[in-house]
């Protein structure tokens, strides 16, 4: 009998699921939900807007005359527009631009405060509450849309305020739960919720918006909002602030986490704000981060509109093709990080040279693709391939400017990333508004070419500024002033978005 009991005990222990794995899965789906709710509106907007009314007001600029359905893609006609269930709104491109950009009005405000509140409220409350609030607000968008665009804008601003807390909070949670040796893997797995959220939301939004079975575009908001609420219930039930507070964690896992926690290098709250804000290498990172986000957020919010109005993809294909470039971007970002690490280990190039090389590929490469897109006119297959190539090359930027935060200042990389991320996400306000103003006179190839020219200029100017003034050397202000010299631990992570590029 005794051997049998021992065998049973060993079997139970063998099937023990580490609680840090449960935390990682919950955090992954939290990021997944946050991006699902962030990008869905870009696809649903195609079905929400009365395109026929817009074309009536801008009859001389009807884009279907410029790019006829010559590539055997399904054309978006007036008949098909009537098949989309759900109320239609006469929102011109300017209004659409305001709606799509309004999320970032709130998002840029709460990122740095979110990092400060983590110490007081904890990551469980901030991360879970931020996403839950976003999803509850999300459920009301079909209702408030009938009241007017200003109410949708208000909802989106509130969503941004809530979601701005999530990235600092989940980074704080990783520092509590992830052993030093596993921190990069855990951070990378959680960060995969970003591209996979895009991959999931865009095609499904297109399918649901173009079918009458579930009621058209409103069903996308109800589905994704409910999904977030279900996630929140699981987060509340299974997530604990620290391993010490978990009632069911094994002694072995708890001891392992404590044994492999990174030693904190900061001992005081003395932050050299003046030195940081007057550092030219720091501003080189700010500029590169802004340039990357300007194009990335423009593609994220406006690419489905371009595919619909100019290339005439139906909503099902629109969602699928809009998601494809982000899958390639995530893949290339991972491969670029491996290449950068190999170059660094070989000592063939300095760290600064590696960062500048990766950043140049990540920004100038997509700029060249956009120029080719402008030259491609209405050749839809070539244009889609070039967009995929553009974002694939853009993945190299994560091993460029993104990683420079830690290179310049291991002790203050969280603060520097908070500064650059706040400034760069202001581009989420600018780029959709610029697209709306330029395309207000008509959804034409010429107007969209202007959009792409501006994006090219931003890409190239920001890449050159970084190439001239960036430095991956530890700055004089980069180490906190203290009596003992300490090195940053390789497993130290500050922001999950930063960790994705390491």
Secondary structure as a PSIPRED ss2 file (coil, helix, strand):
# PSIPRED VFORMAT (PSIPRED V4.0)

   1 X C   1.000  0.000  0.000
   2 X H   0.000  1.000  0.000
   3 X H   0.000  1.000  0.000
   4 X H   0.000  1.000  0.000
   5 X H   0.000  1.000  0.000
   6 X H   0.000  1.000  0.000
   7 X H   0.000  1.000  0.000
   8 X H   0.000  1.000  0.000
   9 X H   0.000  1.000  0.000
  10 X H   0.000  1.000  0.000
  11 X H   0.000  1.000  0.000
  12 X H   0.000  1.000  0.000
  13 X H   0.000  1.000  0.000
  14 X H   0.000  1.000  0.000
  15 X C   1.000  0.000  0.000
  16 X C   1.000  0.000  0.000
  17 X C   1.000  0.000  0.000
  18 X C   1.000  0.000  0.000
  19 X H   0.000  1.000  0.000
  20 X H   0.000  1.000  0.000
  21 X H   0.000  1.000  0.000
  22 X H   0.000  1.000  0.000
  23 X H   0.000  1.000  0.000
  24 X H   0.000  1.000  0.000
  25 X H   0.000  1.000  0.000
  26 X H   0.000  1.000  0.000
  27 X H   0.000  1.000  0.000
  28 X H   0.000  1.000  0.000
  29 X H   0.000  1.000  0.000
  30 X H   0.000  1.000  0.000
  31 X H   0.000  1.000  0.000
  32 X H   0.000  1.000  0.000
  33 X H   0.000  1.000  0.000
  34 X H   0.000  1.000  0.000
  35 X H   0.000  1.000  0.000
  36 X H   0.000  1.000  0.000
  37 X H   0.000  1.000  0.000
  38 X H   0.000  1.000  0.000
  39 X H   0.000  1.000  0.000
  40 X H   0.000  1.000  0.000
  41 X H   0.000  1.000  0.000
  42 X H   0.000  1.000  0.000
  43 X H   0.000  1.000  0.000
  44 X H   0.000  1.000  0.000
  45 X H   0.000  1.000  0.000
  46 X H   0.000  1.000  0.000
  47 X H   0.000  1.000  0.000
  48 X H   0.000  1.000  0.000
  49 X E   0.000  0.000  1.000
  50 X C   1.000  0.000  0.000
  51 X H   0.000  1.000  0.000
  52 X H   0.000  1.000  0.000
  53 X H   0.000  1.000  0.000
  54 X H   0.000  1.000  0.000
  55 X H   0.000  1.000  0.000
  56 X H   0.000  1.000  0.000
  57 X H   0.000  1.000  0.000
  58 X C   1.000  0.000  0.000
  59 X H   0.000  1.000  0.000
  60 X H   0.000  1.000  0.000
  61 X H   0.000  1.000  0.000
  62 X C   1.000  0.000  0.000
  63 X H   0.000  1.000  0.000
  64 X H   0.000  1.000  0.000
  65 X H   0.000  1.000  0.000
  66 X C   1.000  0.000  0.000
  67 X C   1.000  0.000  0.000
  68 X C   1.000  0.000  0.000
  69 X C   1.000  0.000  0.000
  70 X C   1.000  0.000  0.000
  71 X C   1.000  0.000  0.000
  72 X C   1.000  0.000  0.000
  73 X C   1.000  0.000  0.000
  74 X C   1.000  0.000  0.000
  75 X C   1.000  0.000  0.000
  76 X C   1.000  0.000  0.000
  77 X C   1.000  0.000  0.000
  78 X H   0.000  1.000  0.000
  79 X H   0.000  1.000  0.000
  80 X H   0.000  1.000  0.000
  81 X H   0.000  1.000  0.000
  82 X H   0.000  1.000  0.000
  83 X H   0.000  1.000  0.000
  84 X C   1.000  0.000  0.000
  85 X C   1.000  0.000  0.000
  86 X C   1.000  0.000  0.000
  87 X C   1.000  0.000  0.000
  88 X C   1.000  0.000  0.000
  89 X E   0.000  0.000  1.000
  90 X C   1.000  0.000  0.000
  91 X C   1.000  0.000  0.000
  92 X C   1.000  0.000  0.000
  93 X H   0.000  1.000  0.000
  94 X H   0.000  1.000  0.000
  95 X H   0.000  1.000  0.000
  96 X H   0.000  1.000  0.000
  97 X H   0.000  1.000  0.000
  98 X H   0.000  1.000  0.000
  99 X H   0.000  1.000  0.000
 100 X H   0.000  1.000  0.000
 101 X H   0.000  1.000  0.000
 102 X C   1.000  0.000  0.000
 103 X H   0.000  1.000  0.000
 104 X H   0.000  1.000  0.000
 105 X H   0.000  1.000  0.000
 106 X H   0.000  1.000  0.000
 107 X H   0.000  1.000  0.000
 108 X C   1.000  0.000  0.000
 109 X C   1.000  0.000  0.000
 110 X C   1.000  0.000  0.000
 111 X H   0.000  1.000  0.000
 112 X H   0.000  1.000  0.000
 113 X H   0.000  1.000  0.000
 114 X H   0.000  1.000  0.000
 115 X H   0.000  1.000  0.000
 116 X H   0.000  1.000  0.000
 117 X H   0.000  1.000  0.000
 118 X H   0.000  1.000  0.000
 119 X H   0.000  1.000  0.000
 120 X H   0.000  1.000  0.000
 121 X H   0.000  1.000  0.000
 122 X C   1.000  0.000  0.000
 123 X H   0.000  1.000  0.000
 124 X H   0.000  1.000  0.000
 125 X H   0.000  1.000  0.000
 126 X H   0.000  1.000  0.000
 127 X H   0.000  1.000  0.000
 128 X H   0.000  1.000  0.000
 129 X H   0.000  1.000  0.000
 130 X H   0.000  1.000  0.000
 131 X H   0.000  1.000  0.000
 132 X H   0.000  1.000  0.000
 133 X H   0.000  1.000  0.000
 134 X H   0.000  1.000  0.000
 135 X H   0.000  1.000  0.000
 136 X H   0.000  1.000  0.000
 137 X H   0.000  1.000  0.000
 138 X H   0.000  1.000  0.000
 139 X H   0.000  1.000  0.000
 140 X C   1.000  0.000  0.000
 141 X H   0.000  1.000  0.000
 142 X H   0.000  1.000  0.000
 143 X H   0.000  1.000  0.000
 144 X H   0.000  1.000  0.000
 145 X H   0.000  1.000  0.000
 146 X C   1.000  0.000  0.000
 147 X C   1.000  0.000  0.000
 148 X C   1.000  0.000  0.000
 149 X H   0.000  1.000  0.000
 150 X H   0.000  1.000  0.000
 151 X H   0.000  1.000  0.000
 152 X H   0.000  1.000  0.000
 153 X H   0.000  1.000  0.000
 154 X H   0.000  1.000  0.000
 155 X H   0.000  1.000  0.000
 156 X H   0.000  1.000  0.000
 157 X H   0.000  1.000  0.000
 158 X H   0.000  1.000  0.000
 159 X H   0.000  1.000  0.000
 160 X H   0.000  1.000  0.000
 161 X H   0.000  1.000  0.000
 162 X H   0.000  1.000  0.000
 163 X H   0.000  1.000  0.000
 164 X C   1.000  0.000  0.000
 165 X C   1.000  0.000  0.000
 166 X H   0.000  1.000  0.000
 167 X H   0.000  1.000  0.000
 168 X H   0.000  1.000  0.000
 169 X H   0.000  1.000  0.000
 170 X H   0.000  1.000  0.000
 171 X H   0.000  1.000  0.000
 172 X H   0.000  1.000  0.000
 173 X H   0.000  1.000  0.000
 174 X H   0.000  1.000  0.000
 175 X H   0.000  1.000  0.000
 176 X H   0.000  1.000  0.000
 177 X H   0.000  1.000  0.000
 178 X C   1.000  0.000  0.000
 179 X C   1.000  0.000  0.000
 180 X H   0.000  1.000  0.000
 181 X H   0.000  1.000  0.000
 182 X H   0.000  1.000  0.000
 183 X H   0.000  1.000  0.000
 184 X H   0.000  1.000  0.000
 185 X H   0.000  1.000  0.000
 186 X H   0.000  1.000  0.000
 187 X H   0.000  1.000  0.000
 188 X H   0.000  1.000  0.000
 189 X H   0.000  1.000  0.000
 190 X H   0.000  1.000  0.000
 191 X H   0.000  1.000  0.000
 192 X C   1.000  0.000  0.000
 193 X H   0.000  1.000  0.000
 194 X H   0.000  1.000  0.000
 195 X H   0.000  1.000  0.000
 196 X H   0.000  1.000  0.000
 197 X H   0.000  1.000  0.000
 198 X H   0.000  1.000  0.000
 199 X H   0.000  1.000  0.000
 200 X H   0.000  1.000  0.000
 201 X H   0.000  1.000  0.000
 202 X H   0.000  1.000  0.000
 203 X H   0.000  1.000  0.000
 204 X H   0.000  1.000  0.000
 205 X H   0.000  1.000  0.000
 206 X H   0.000  1.000  0.000
 207 X H   0.000  1.000  0.000
 208 X H   0.000  1.000  0.000
 209 X H   0.000  1.000  0.000
 210 X C   1.000  0.000  0.000
 211 X C   1.000  0.000  0.000
 212 X C   1.000  0.000  0.000
 213 X C   1.000  0.000  0.000
 214 X C   1.000  0.000  0.000
 215 X C   1.000  0.000  0.000
 216 X C   1.000  0.000  0.000
 217 X C   1.000  0.000  0.000
 218 X H   0.000  1.000  0.000
 219 X H   0.000  1.000  0.000
 220 X H   0.000  1.000  0.000
 221 X H   0.000  1.000  0.000
 222 X H   0.000  1.000  0.000
 223 X H   0.000  1.000  0.000
 224 X H   0.000  1.000  0.000
 225 X H   0.000  1.000  0.000
 226 X H   0.000  1.000  0.000
 227 X H   0.000  1.000  0.000
 228 X H   0.000  1.000  0.000
 229 X H   0.000  1.000  0.000
 230 X H   0.000  1.000  0.000
 231 X H   0.000  1.000  0.000
 232 X H   0.000  1.000  0.000
 233 X H   0.000  1.000  0.000
 234 X H   0.000  1.000  0.000
 235 X H   0.000  1.000  0.000
 236 X H   0.000  1.000  0.000
 237 X H   0.000  1.000  0.000
 238 X H   0.000  1.000  0.000
 239 X C   1.000  0.000  0.000
 240 X C   1.000  0.000  0.000
 241 X C   1.000  0.000  0.000
 242 X C   1.000  0.000  0.000
 243 X H   0.000  1.000  0.000
 244 X H   0.000  1.000  0.000
 245 X H   0.000  1.000  0.000
 246 X C   1.000  0.000  0.000
 247 X C   1.000  0.000  0.000
 248 X C   1.000  0.000  0.000
 249 X C   1.000  0.000  0.000
 250 X C   1.000  0.000  0.000
 251 X H   0.000  1.000  0.000
 252 X H   0.000  1.000  0.000
 253 X H   0.000  1.000  0.000
 254 X H   0.000  1.000  0.000
 255 X H   0.000  1.000  0.000
 256 X H   0.000  1.000  0.000
 257 X H   0.000  1.000  0.000
 258 X H   0.000  1.000  0.000
 259 X H   0.000  1.000  0.000
 260 X C   1.000  0.000  0.000
 261 X C   1.000  0.000  0.000
 262 X C   1.000  0.000  0.000
 263 X C   1.000  0.000  0.000
 264 X C   1.000  0.000  0.000
 265 X C   1.000  0.000  0.000
 266 X C   1.000  0.000  0.000
 267 X C   1.000  0.000  0.000
 268 X C   1.000  0.000  0.000
 269 X C   1.000  0.000  0.000
 270 X C   1.000  0.000  0.000
 271 X C   1.000  0.000  0.000
 272 X C   1.000  0.000  0.000
 273 X H   0.000  1.000  0.000
 274 X H   0.000  1.000  0.000
 275 X H   0.000  1.000  0.000
 276 X H   0.000  1.000  0.000
 277 X H   0.000  1.000  0.000
 278 X C   1.000  0.000  0.000
 279 X C   1.000  0.000  0.000
 280 X H   0.000  1.000  0.000
 281 X H   0.000  1.000  0.000
 282 X H   0.000  1.000  0.000
 283 X H   0.000  1.000  0.000
 284 X H   0.000  1.000  0.000
 285 X H   0.000  1.000  0.000
 286 X H   0.000  1.000  0.000
 287 X H   0.000  1.000  0.000
 288 X H   0.000  1.000  0.000
 289 X H   0.000  1.000  0.000
 290 X H   0.000  1.000  0.000
 291 X H   0.000  1.000  0.000
 292 X H   0.000  1.000  0.000
 293 X H   0.000  1.000  0.000
 294 X H   0.000  1.000  0.000
 295 X H   0.000  1.000  0.000
 296 X H   0.000  1.000  0.000
 297 X H   0.000  1.000  0.000
 298 X H   0.000  1.000  0.000
 299 X H   0.000  1.000  0.000
 300 X H   0.000  1.000  0.000
 301 X H   0.000  1.000  0.000
 302 X H   0.000  1.000  0.000
 303 X H   0.000  1.000  0.000
 304 X H   0.000  1.000  0.000
 305 X H   0.000  1.000  0.000
 306 X H   0.000  1.000  0.000
 307 X H   0.000  1.000  0.000
 308 X H   0.000  1.000  0.000
 309 X H   0.000  1.000  0.000
 310 X C   1.000  0.000  0.000
 311 X C   1.000  0.000  0.000
 312 X C   1.000  0.000  0.000
 313 X C   1.000  0.000  0.000
 314 X C   1.000  0.000  0.000
 315 X H   0.000  1.000  0.000
 316 X H   0.000  1.000  0.000
 317 X H   0.000  1.000  0.000
 318 X H   0.000  1.000  0.000
 319 X H   0.000  1.000  0.000
 320 X H   0.000  1.000  0.000
 321 X H   0.000  1.000  0.000
 322 X H   0.000  1.000  0.000
 323 X H   0.000  1.000  0.000
 324 X H   0.000  1.000  0.000
 325 X H   0.000  1.000  0.000
 326 X H   0.000  1.000  0.000
 327 X H   0.000  1.000  0.000
 328 X H   0.000  1.000  0.000
 329 X H   0.000  1.000  0.000
 330 X H   0.000  1.000  0.000
 331 X H   0.000  1.000  0.000
 332 X H   0.000  1.000  0.000
 333 X H   0.000  1.000  0.000
 334 X H   0.000  1.000  0.000
 335 X H   0.000  1.000  0.000
 336 X H   0.000  1.000  0.000
 337 X H   0.000  1.000  0.000
 338 X H   0.000  1.000  0.000
 339 X H   0.000  1.000  0.000
 340 X H   0.000  1.000  0.000
 341 X H   0.000  1.000  0.000
 342 X H   0.000  1.000  0.000
 343 X H   0.000  1.000  0.000
 344 X H   0.000  1.000  0.000
 345 X H   0.000  1.000  0.000
 346 X H   0.000  1.000  0.000
 347 X C   1.000  0.000  0.000
 348 X C   1.000  0.000  0.000
 349 X C   1.000  0.000  0.000
 350 X C   1.000  0.000  0.000
 351 X H   0.000  1.000  0.000
 352 X H   0.000  1.000  0.000
 353 X H   0.000  1.000  0.000
 354 X H   0.000  1.000  0.000
 355 X H   0.000  1.000  0.000
 356 X H   0.000  1.000  0.000
 357 X H   0.000  1.000  0.000
 358 X H   0.000  1.000  0.000
 359 X H   0.000  1.000  0.000
 360 X H   0.000  1.000  0.000
 361 X H   0.000  1.000  0.000
 362 X H   0.000  1.000  0.000
 363 X H   0.000  1.000  0.000
 364 X H   0.000  1.000  0.000
 365 X H   0.000  1.000  0.000
 366 X H   0.000  1.000  0.000
 367 X H   0.000  1.000  0.000
 368 X H   0.000  1.000  0.000
 369 X H   0.000  1.000  0.000
 370 X H   0.000  1.000  0.000
 371 X H   0.000  1.000  0.000
 372 X H   0.000  1.000  0.000
 373 X H   0.000  1.000  0.000
 374 X H   0.000  1.000  0.000
 375 X H   0.000  1.000  0.000
 376 X C   1.000  0.000  0.000
 377 X C   1.000  0.000  0.000
 378 X C   1.000  0.000  0.000
 379 X C   1.000  0.000  0.000
 380 X H   0.000  1.000  0.000
 381 X H   0.000  1.000  0.000
 382 X H   0.000  1.000  0.000
 383 X H   0.000  1.000  0.000
 384 X H   0.000  1.000  0.000
 385 X H   0.000  1.000  0.000
 386 X H   0.000  1.000  0.000
 387 X H   0.000  1.000  0.000
 388 X H   0.000  1.000  0.000
 389 X H   0.000  1.000  0.000
 390 X H   0.000  1.000  0.000
 391 X H   0.000  1.000  0.000
 392 X H   0.000  1.000  0.000
 393 X H   0.000  1.000  0.000
 394 X H   0.000  1.000  0.000
 395 X H   0.000  1.000  0.000
 396 X H   0.000  1.000  0.000
 397 X H   0.000  1.000  0.000
 398 X H   0.000  1.000  0.000
 399 X H   0.000  1.000  0.000
 400 X C   1.000  0.000  0.000
 401 X H   0.000  1.000  0.000
 402 X H   0.000  1.000  0.000
 403 X H   0.000  1.000  0.000
 404 X H   0.000  1.000  0.000
 405 X H   0.000  1.000  0.000
 406 X H   0.000  1.000  0.000
 407 X H   0.000  1.000  0.000
 408 X H   0.000  1.000  0.000
 409 X C   1.000  0.000  0.000
 410 X C   1.000  0.000  0.000
 411 X C   1.000  0.000  0.000
 412 X C   1.000  0.000  0.000
 413 X H   0.000  1.000  0.000
 414 X H   0.000  1.000  0.000
 415 X H   0.000  1.000  0.000
 416 X H   0.000  1.000  0.000
 417 X H   0.000  1.000  0.000
 418 X H   0.000  1.000  0.000
 419 X H   0.000  1.000  0.000
 420 X H   0.000  1.000  0.000
 421 X H   0.000  1.000  0.000
 422 X H   0.000  1.000  0.000
 423 X H   0.000  1.000  0.000
 424 X H   0.000  1.000  0.000
 425 X C   1.000  0.000  0.000
 426 X C   1.000  0.000  0.000
 427 X H   0.000  1.000  0.000
 428 X H   0.000  1.000  0.000
 429 X H   0.000  1.000  0.000
 430 X H   0.000  1.000  0.000
 431 X H   0.000  1.000  0.000
 432 X H   0.000  1.000  0.000
 433 X H   0.000  1.000  0.000
 434 X H   0.000  1.000  0.000
 435 X H   0.000  1.000  0.000
 436 X H   0.000  1.000  0.000
 437 X H   0.000  1.000  0.000
 438 X H   0.000  1.000  0.000
 439 X H   0.000  1.000  0.000
 440 X H   0.000  1.000  0.000
 441 X H   0.000  1.000  0.000
 442 X C   1.000  0.000  0.000
 443 X C   1.000  0.000  0.000
 444 X C   1.000  0.000  0.000
 445 X H   0.000  1.000  0.000
 446 X H   0.000  1.000  0.000
 447 X H   0.000  1.000  0.000
 448 X H   0.000  1.000  0.000
 449 X H   0.000  1.000  0.000
 450 X H   0.000  1.000  0.000
 451 X H   0.000  1.000  0.000
 452 X H   0.000  1.000  0.000
 453 X H   0.000  1.000  0.000
 454 X H   0.000  1.000  0.000
 455 X H   0.000  1.000  0.000
 456 X H   0.000  1.000  0.000
 457 X H   0.000  1.000  0.000
 458 X H   0.000  1.000  0.000
 459 X H   0.000  1.000  0.000
 460 X H   0.000  1.000  0.000
 461 X H   0.000  1.000  0.000
 462 X H   0.000  1.000  0.000
 463 X H   0.000  1.000  0.000
 464 X H   0.000  1.000  0.000
 465 X H   0.000  1.000  0.000
 466 X H   0.000  1.000  0.000
 467 X H   0.000  1.000  0.000
 468 X H   0.000  1.000  0.000
 469 X H   0.000  1.000  0.000
 470 X C   1.000  0.000  0.000
 471 X C   1.000  0.000  0.000
 472 X C   1.000  0.000  0.000
 473 X C   1.000  0.000  0.000
 474 X C   1.000  0.000  0.000
 475 X C   1.000  0.000  0.000
 476 X C   1.000  0.000  0.000
 477 X C   1.000  0.000  0.000
 478 X C   1.000  0.000  0.000
 479 X C   1.000  0.000  0.000
 480 X C   1.000  0.000  0.000
 481 X C   1.000  0.000  0.000
 482 X C   1.000  0.000  0.000
 483 X C   1.000  0.000  0.000
 484 X C   1.000  0.000  0.000
 485 X C   1.000  0.000  0.000
 486 X C   1.000  0.000  0.000
 487 X C   1.000  0.000  0.000
 488 X C   1.000  0.000  0.000
 489 X C   1.000  0.000  0.000
 490 X C   1.000  0.000  0.000
 491 X C   1.000  0.000  0.000
 492 X C   1.000  0.000  0.000
 493 X C   1.000  0.000  0.000
 494 X C   1.000  0.000  0.000
 495 X C   1.000  0.000  0.000
 496 X H   0.000  1.000  0.000
 497 X H   0.000  1.000  0.000
 498 X H   0.000  1.000  0.000
 499 X H   0.000  1.000  0.000
 500 X H   0.000  1.000  0.000
 501 X C   1.000  0.000  0.000
 502 X C   1.000  0.000  0.000
